[in-house]
Amino acid sequence: MSFYRTAEDISLKDDHILVARVANEDGEMVESEFDLNSCIGNDEGRFLWGGNDFAGSAEDISFAIEGADNVPVLRARLSNSEGEQFDADVNLAEHITNNNGTLEYQEESLL
């Protein structure tokens, strides 16, 4: 299950660390952190799942819960190999899951 359905107080620390209080199997809310640099990269100005270190080539990084469905969206300006910058966004619900109170990357899409 995507993490945001069982999470509260979701935020971004240091532009790449996802922080949230997430429910464990007992229903207790526990703090968890996950480094998004470990699973999101930059592919010529676009976010890339399965990559790494997106923050190393990003500016204006932000995170927000958006829309009626409360979608967790990461946004940034990403550079390509020519130095051009592009506005990019990625839905973190696609691959970030809550595993018994621990935020984790899941390779297979959750959506």
C-alpha positions as CSV (number, residue, x, y, z in Angstrom):
1,M,0.0,0.0,0.0
2,S,1.2,3.5,-0.8
3,F,2.6,5.2,2.3
4,Y,0.5,8.4,2.3
5,R,-2.8,6.6,3.1
6,T,-1.4,5.6,6.5
7,A,0.8,8.6,7.2
8,E,0.5,12.0,8.8
9,D,2.9,15.0,9.2
10,I,4.6,14.2,5.9
11,S,7.4,16.6,5.0
12,L,10.8,16.8,3.3
13,K,14.0,17.4,5.2
14,D,17.3,18.5,3.6
15,D,15.5,18.5,0.1
16,H,15.7,14.7,-0.2
17,I,14.7,13.0,3.0
18,L,11.0,12.1,3.3
19,V,9.8,12.2,6.9
20,A,6.4,11.1,8.2
21,R,4.6,9.5,11.0
22,V,3.3,6.2,9.6
23,A,1.1,3.5,11.1
24,N,2.7,0.2,12.0
25,E,0.8,-3.1,12.2
26,D,-0.5,-2.3,15.7
27,G,-1.9,1.0,14.5
28,E,0.7,3.0,16.3
29,M,2.0,6.1,14.6
30,V,5.8,5.9,14.4
31,E,8.3,8.3,12.9
32,S,10.1,7.1,9.7
33,E,12.6,8.7,7.4
34,F,13.5,7.7,3.8
35,D,16.2,9.1,1.6
36,L,14.6,9.7,-1.8
37,N,18.1,10.1,-3.4
38,S,18.4,6.3,-3.0
39,C,15.6,5.6,-5.5
40,I,15.0,8.8,-7.6
41,G,17.4,10.1,-10.2
42,N,17.5,12.7,-12.9
43,D,17.1,11.6,-16.5
44,E,17.9,14.6,-18.7
45,G,15.6,16.9,-16.7
46,R,13.0,14.3,-15.7
47,F,12.6,12.4,-12.4
48,L,13.6,8.7,-12.9
49,W,12.4,6.0,-10.5
50,G,15.2,3.5,-9.9
51,G,17.9,6.1,-10.3
52,N,19.7,8.0,-7.6
53,D,20.9,11.4,-6.4
54,F,18.2,13.6,-8.0
55,A,19.0,16.3,-5.5
56,G,22.5,16.7,-6.8
57,S,21.2,18.2,-10.0
58,A,18.1,19.9,-8.8
59,E,17.0,23.4,-7.7
60,D,13.9,24.7,-6.0
61,I,13.0,21.3,-4.5
62,S,9.6,21.2,-2.8
63,F,7.1,18.8,-1.5
64,A,3.3,19.1,-1.1
65,I,0.2,17.1,-0.6
66,E,-2.0,18.1,-3.6
67,G,-5.5,17.8,-5.0
68,A,-8.7,16.2,-3.7
69,D,-6.9,12.8,-3.4
70,N,-4.1,14.3,-1.3
71,V,-1.4,13.1,-3.6
72,P,2.2,13.4,-2.3
73,V,4.1,15.3,-5.0
74,L,7.8,16.1,-5.2
75,R,8.7,19.0,-7.5
76,A,12.0,20.5,-8.6
77,R,13.9,22.2,-11.5
78,L,16.1,19.5,-12.9
79,S,19.1,20.1,-15.3
80,N,19.9,18.0,-18.4
81,S,23.4,17.3,-19.7
82,E,23.3,20.6,-21.6
83,G,22.7,22.6,-18.5
84,E,19.1,23.4,-19.4
85,Q,16.6,23.3,-16.6
86,F,13.1,21.8,-16.6
87,D,10.2,21.9,-14.2
88,A,9.6,18.3,-13.1
89,D,7.3,16.5,-10.7
90,V,6.8,13.0,-9.4
91,N,4.0,11.3,-7.5
92,L,5.7,9.7,-4.5
93,A,2.7,7.3,-4.1
94,E,3.9,5.5,-7.2
95,H,6.7,3.7,-5.4
96,I,7.0,4.7,-1.7
97,T,5.3,2.3,0.7
98,N,4.7,1.8,4.4
99,N,6.1,-1.5,5.6
100,N,5.0,-1.9,9.2
101,G,5.9,1.7,10.1
102,T,8.9,2.0,7.9
103,L,9.0,4.1,4.6
104,E,10.5,2.0,1.8
105,Y,10.9,2.0,-2.0
106,Q,9.0,-0.6,-3.9
107,E,10.3,-1.3,-7.4
108,E,6.9,-2.4,-8.8
109,S,4.5,0.5,-9.1
110,L,1.9,0.8,-6.4
111,L,-0.6,2.7,-8.7
